[in-house]
Amino acid sequence: FIPVWRDGKFDHMAYTFLGYGYDPDDWLLTPFHSKFNGKRYFGYEDPEFDRILDAESSEVNPEKRVKLAQEAAKHLACQAYAIAAPARLYFLGMNPRLKNYVYHDSFDNGHPLMMAWIEE
């Protein structure tokens, strides 16, 4: 993990903690624009993608901005440069009928759910 970020060297893709907020720029512009981290971390420099990111980040119309963010996300997913994982921003809502469940802050909540039940 550290050499990938430090040296920008990876074989096919990197699993990274890039996204950290609610704004599309947190997930798209900052990590992947070639003037920011894209070139440094991934060796990625795509003028078309930069154009989409620039348009998205400067758009003031919310509907147009959503469409541009979707276009950027689709471009990124088609290229599969990285899989961005959320970085510790969690909301947990639990039905009071769910019994014997303890949330575990990890990628596997299967075991705790096996021990839980719904009380009628």
C-alpha positions in Angstrom: 0.0 0.0 0.0 2.7 2.5 1.0 4.9 2.0 -2.1 1.8 2.4 -4.4 1.1 5.9 -2.9 4.7 6.9 -2.4 6.1 5.8 -5.8 2.9 5.6 -7.8 3.8 2.1 -8.9 1.2 -0.6 -9.2 0.5 -3.6 -11.5 -3.2 -3.1 -12.5 -5.1 -1.1 -9.9 -4.9 0.2 -6.4 -7.5 -0.1 -3.6 -7.4 3.2 -1.9 -9.0 5.4 0.8 -9.7 8.4 -1.4 -13.2 9.5 -0.7 -13.8 11.4 2.5 -16.8 13.6 2.0 -20.1 14.4 0.3 -18.8 16.6 -2.5 -17.9 15.0 -5.9 -14.6 16.8 -5.9 -13.6 14.8 -2.8 -14.0 11.5 -4.8 -13.1 12.6 -8.3 -11.2 15.9 -8.8 -8.7 15.7 -5.9 -7.7 12.1 -6.3 -7.7 11.7 -10.1 -7.1 15.1 -11.8 -3.7 15.1 -13.4 -2.8 18.4 -11.8 -3.5 17.0 -8.4 -2.9 13.4 -7.4 -3.8 11.5 -10.6 -0.4 11.9 -12.3 1.6 11.5 -9.1 -0.2 8.5 -7.7 -1.4 6.6 -10.8 0.7 8.0 -13.6 -2.6 9.0 -15.1 -2.9 12.0 -17.4 -6.0 12.2 -19.5 -6.9 15.6 -20.9 -10.5 14.5 -21.6 -11.0 13.3 -18.0 -9.4 16.6 -16.8 -11.8 18.5 -18.9 -14.8 16.6 -17.4 -13.4 17.2 -13.9 -12.8 20.9 -14.5 -16.3 21.3 -15.8 -17.8 19.4 -12.9 -15.9 21.3 -10.3 -16.8 24.8 -11.7 -20.5 24.1 -12.5 -22.9 26.0 -10.3 -26.1 24.4 -11.6 -26.8 21.4 -9.3 -28.5 19.3 -12.0 -25.7 19.9 -14.5 -23.1 19.2 -11.8 -24.7 15.8 -11.0 -24.6 14.8 -14.7 -21.0 15.8 -15.0 -20.1 13.9 -11.8 -21.9 10.9 -13.2 -20.0 11.2 -16.5 -16.7 11.5 -14.6 -17.5 8.5 -12.4 -18.4 6.4 -15.5 -15.2 7.4 -17.2 -13.2 6.4 -14.1 -15.1 3.1 -13.7 -14.5 2.2 -17.4 -10.8 2.9 -17.0 -10.6 1.1 -13.6 -7.7 3.1 -12.4 -8.6 2.7 -8.7 -11.4 1.5 -6.5 -12.0 4.2 -4.0 -13.2 3.2 -0.5 -14.9 5.4 2.0 -12.7 6.6 4.8 -14.5 6.4 8.1 -17.6 8.4 7.7 -20.4 6.1 8.9 -24.0 6.5 9.9 -25.8 3.6 11.7 -29.5 3.3 12.1 -30.9 0.2 13.8 -34.5 -0.9 14.2 -35.2 -1.4 17.9 -36.7 -4.9 17.0 -33.2 -6.1 16.0 -31.8 -7.9 19.0 -28.3 -9.3 19.9 -26.6 -7.3 17.1 -23.4 -5.4 17.8 -22.1 -3.2 14.9 -18.5 -4.1 14.1 -16.6 -1.4 12.2 -15.2 -3.5 9.5 -16.0 -4.9 6.1 -17.6 -8.0 7.6 -20.8 -7.7 9.5 -21.9 -11.2 8.5 -20.9 -12.9 11.8 -22.7 -10.4 14.1 -25.8 -10.6 11.9 -25.8 -14.4 12.2 -26.1 -14.0 15.9 -29.0 -11.5 15.7 -32.8 -11.9 15.4 -35.9 -9.8 14.9 -38.2 -9.5 17.9 -41.9 -9.3 16.9 
